[in-house]
Each structure stands twice: as structure tokens, then as C-alpha cells.
């Protein structure tokens, strides 16, 4: 954790005085470190967090993917499938109409209409 000097707002640096760990500033301010956590303890906490995240990991397969786009009857020019999903995006300036995109549900070919 980074701490700053309350007197001059400079960064406090860790040093050792009389066998005790202290935070010191170039202006002369000193503060004893009460709850010093060494790097090994931090690494243990990181590893524990990684393990917890891996246990809660959800794997999404291709069957699990859900499209939120509308499905319309449109013939794909590539595979001639008769169904596609559609959405609109503003690809040009705001005073121009939006671009209408289509994606074939079978071959995933994507095309647009202006």
C-alpha cells in the first residue's frame, strides 16, 4: 500500500531504524509500520484468490451462447439460408442514417445495407 506524508504530501519510503520498519519522508516525518505484510503473505493471498476464482469459473460452450439480436427472414447470399439475425449501428455521422447489419444463422456470413 502506498502512503503519503501528512506534512508535505511526498511519498513515504520504507526503511529500517533500530531494527524496526518505518516509513520515512524526505522532510523528516517518520511513521512506524504497525501491520506490515511481507511479500510471501501477499503471494499466498493472491494464490488463494486465484484458486477461488478457478473454482467459480463458468465455461460457456458454443451451444450456450445466446443472441440478443432480432431474427428475420432474409436470404444469405453465401449459403442461401433463409434466416438471419439483424442489428443497427451508427457507423457514419449523426445526421446520416444508421447502417443495418445482417448475419446468417447458418454460416455466420455478415453483410450490411445502408
N, C-alpha and C positions, 0 to 999 in steps of 0.2 A: 504494500500500500504506500502511496506517495503522500508525504506530509509537507506542509509549508510552514515557514517561520511566522508566528503570530505578530512579530515585531516589524519585520521588513519584507515579508511575503516571499522570501527566497526559498529555494528547495532545501529541505533538511537532508543531510547526508549521514549515513550510519558510520559510526566509529566506535572504538573501544577505549574506555578510560577506567583505569584501576580494575580491570577485569570485567567491567560492566558494559553492556551495549548501550550506547546513547545516540541520539540524533543531534547533530550539531549544525550550526549555521555560521556563515562567514562573519556575521555581525556579533557573534559571541554567545548567542542563545543556545541552550542545551536542554534536552529532554530525555529522561530515561525511558528505555523501551520496556514496557510492562509485559505485554503479551506478545513476545517475539515468536514467530512461527518460522522454523527453518525450511529450507527448500525440500527436504525429504518429506516433511509433513504435507507440504503443498502438493508434491507429486503424488502422494498417497491419496489425497482428496480428489485430484484430477482423475486418477485411475479408477477410483470408486465411482465417480460421476460417469465416466465412460462406460463402465460395466452396467450401471443403472440404465443409461440410455440405450445400450445394446439390448438389454432385456425387454425394453418397451418399444423396440423397433418394429414397425409395421411394414411389411413388404407388399408393394402394390404390383399386381401382375397385370398383363395386358387385358384380361377379362374384367378386372376390377375398375378400369378406367371408365369414367362416365363423362359423356359430353353434355355441356350445358347449352350448346347451340341448337337452333331450330333445325328440324329435319324437313326437307322439302322434296317434291317430285321434280327432279332435274336430271337430264341425261348427261352422263360423263362422256366427254369427247375422247377419252383414252380407252376405257373398257366398256362403255355403253351401259353401265349400271344405271338404274333409274331413280336412285335415291342419293341425296347429298345433304350435308349439314351446311348451314349458312350463317354469316355474321357480317356486320358492317364496321368499318373503321374510317376515321377521318385521316386520310393519307395526304391530302393537299391542304391548301389554306382554308381558313374557316368559312370564307364566302363561296367555296366550291362544294358541290355535293359530296357525300361520303362514298367510299368505294365498297361495293358489295362483293364479298368473297364466298366461294363455294368449295367444299371438299367432299370428294366421292367417299361414300361409306365403305366401299369395297376395296378400291386400290389406293385410296388416300391422295389421289391427284387433286391439286388445288388450282383453281382459276378465279379470275375476278371479272366483274363487269363494272363499268363506270357509270 
